[in-house]
């Protein structure tokens, strides 16, 4: 987690291997409660990571066939986009769970 000021914190997954990991904003109030505000950079992360994967598939198809056969690869490209959306959703939920677990373990020592 990283402090942003005004009791705002930013959490992300440190071992994410994509270009733009999903980041979560939290607000820390005076009572010590951590409140989830929202996710940041999801659309940018999904679009950039999916575009890179789709470009790799298109280039590989071009080298294999000598031309790009969109009729054959459009289901693959669509599947990559759906996979990236699902992966991003799961990563956001996993990050929320890790932050909550870390928060509860820190409170047990106080």
N, C-alpha and C positions, 0 to 999 in steps of 0.2 A: 504494500500500500504506500501511497505517496500523498503527503499533505498538500492541498492546494490553497490553504488559507480559508478564513471564515468558517471554520469547522467542516470543510469539505475535504473528502479523501477520494483518491482514485485507485482502484484495484484492477489488476490484470494478471494473466497467467504468465509467469516468467519463462516457462519452457515451451512457448508457442512457436511453431516453426513456419508460420505464414508471415507475410509482410506486415500486416496491420492486425494486431490482436484486438479482440474486444476488450473495452475498458468499462468499468462500472463506477458510477459516482455514488458516494455515500455521504451522509451528513451526520455529524456527531453532535448530539445536543448536550446541554448542561447536566442532565441526569445520567449521562454515560451510555445512552442508547445509541445504537448505530442504525440509521434509517437508509434504506436503498432508495436512491432518487431515480436513476435510470442508466441505461447503457449509452455509451458514446462511441461513435465511429463504426457502427455496425454496417451501414449501407456501403460506406467506403471500403471497409475490410472485405465484405462479401464480393463487391464488384471488382476490386483489384485482384484478389486472390483467384476468383473464378475466371477472370479475363486471362490471367497468366496461364492457368491450367488449360483453358480452351484454346489459346494460341499454340500451346505445345501440341495438343491433339491435332489441330489444323495443320501445323508444320509437319508432324509425323505422317499424316495422311497424304500430304503433298509429296513428301519424299518417297512414300511407298507406291503411290499410284501415278505420279507425274502430274496430277491435277487434284483439286479439292472437290471431293464428292459430298456436298452438303446434304443430299438426300440420305446418304448412308450415315453420316456422323451427327446430324442434328439431334437424334435421341440421346446420343452420348453427351453432347454439349448441354442439352436440357437437363440431363441427369447430373452433370457436374454442378450446374447452378442450384439444383434442388439439394444436392449433397452439401454444398457450401452453406446454404441457408440452414439446414438441419445441424450441421457441425457448429455453426456460430451460435445457434440457440442452445445446443448442449454445452458449449463452452461457457456461455453466460450463466447457465444454471449451475455448472460445476464451480465456477468462480464464486457465485453467491454462496454455495454450500461451504466452500473453503473459508471464505471470510467469516461466515457465521460460526464455523467450527473454531477458527482462530480466536474469534471474539469470546466465545464461551470458555475456551481453555485459558485465555488471559484473565477472565473474570473469576475463575476458580481459585487463582492464587491470591486474589485481593481479599 
